[in-house]
């Protein structure tokens, strides 16, 4: 695995310079000891930051009382490559990480270019991926969805969840099924959605997180299948994972580093570590229209 095979910018580049690098390369590493306030200001200039919603996935800690800035997922285990929130409506356009303190050993953030990955797949596998529609399902036991939605009425809860529908992209959909024991919320999307910059297909999804390697994080609350209800073929995921492993690069953190990632193009993950003092923050959100213009 190569290290830091992403463009790096020193100093304090302007937001439009950072965005131009992300648009061209998909990710950019900013070195030069970025302070927390400068990191937040850069994020606010580039995107409308999304507040952390911990009702279902309570896996992060809010930093300084700001719900748009949190720690990364707790724990020291490795994290499979994935697209942030690709299993739910409103997946962010951009991710911004900042390292306060790197791990003494391991703990690098890993990146894989979904454009390069799709291009490297065997022709038949690539065609299958481009045609594959996914349905991510979250099974919420009745006490959980009632607590999340603040109601015991299934119809009211469903209306709340369907408020996302006007914001769905053309290839996305929401499916809701309720019985006495649980509510199943399904989110339909593509295996290879178009990128934010250029609108071209990329292998940018979270299929690898549904089949983690030993010792890696596994979100057991999510399940994925094709839109027809059939399982996603294991051989397709295995082939993509093998090629992704060859294309993955590691970003070894230095204190004050900031990493900006196009979440529609790049998969990201992390290497396992043992140092509990590793501290990395994350912000995410949608590109500001005035910046994109």
Secondary structure, 3 states (H helix, E strand, C coil): CEECCCEEEECCCCHHHHHHHHHHHCEEEEECCCCHHHHHHHHHHHEEECCCCCCCCCCCCEECCEEEEEECCCCCCEEEEECCCCCCCCCCCEEEEEEEECCCCECCEEEEEHHHHHHHCCHHHHHHHHHCEEEEEEEEEHHHHHHHHCCCCHHHHHHHHHHHHHHCCCCCEEEEEECCCEEEEEEEEECCCECCCCCCECCCCCHHHHHCCCCECCCCCEEEEECCCCCCCHHHHHHHHHHHHHHCEEECCCCCCEEEEECCCEEEEECCECCCCCEEEEEEEEECHHHHC
